[in-house]
Amino acid sequence: MEAMGVCSNNNIRGVPLFNSSKSRSDHYATFSPLLIPSMATQKPISSTSTSVLAKKTTSGTSIKLLTRVEELKLLTKAEKAGLLSAAEKFGLSLSSIEKLGLLSKAEELGVLSAATDPATPSSLLTLSLGLLALGPLCVFIVPEDYPWEVILQVVVALTSVVGGSAAFAASNFVSTLQKS
């Protein structure tokens, strides 16, 4: 990658600000005042089929997320559990997901790509263990002299138990999805 800056006024030719492998005469011939060319290469755009549907792991095998969802019959299980009708009653249907652009937003935030990342289950497990340890630690460290300190203990303990449990469940779910 090469960058070149040119400083100039109307009376003198452009003066390079950075040295480069090209000679000065080449720079003066190809650059006009106040023109700064970029030699940066463009990154290739990754297709969604490689980032979401099948991502290569470090061991060389690929994780096929949608195929694994189909093998586990997750949509059938969600339907039998009544999750789809409950979501529809809540106002969350496939058409509303499409209108709101939730899937594209999830991909922009990296949520769908994280499901195919081999490091995600271990990261979620580490997070869950940290959160589950935070609750008792807060109860042990924070004194109980004032009512607001007791309330703080309860809030931190409940938040860490709920968050830690959710992270543990997500770690288990993503790990199950990634198994071949």
Secondary structure, DSSP 8 states (H G I E B T S, - for coil): --B--EE--SSS--EESS--SS-HHHHHHH--TT---B---------HIIIIIEEE-TTS-EEEHHHHHHHHTHHHHHHHTTHHHHHHHTT--HHHHHHHTHHHHHHHHTHHHHTT-TTHHHHHHHHHHHHHHHHHHHHHHS--SSHHHHHHHHHHHHHHHHHHHHHHHHHHHHHHHH--
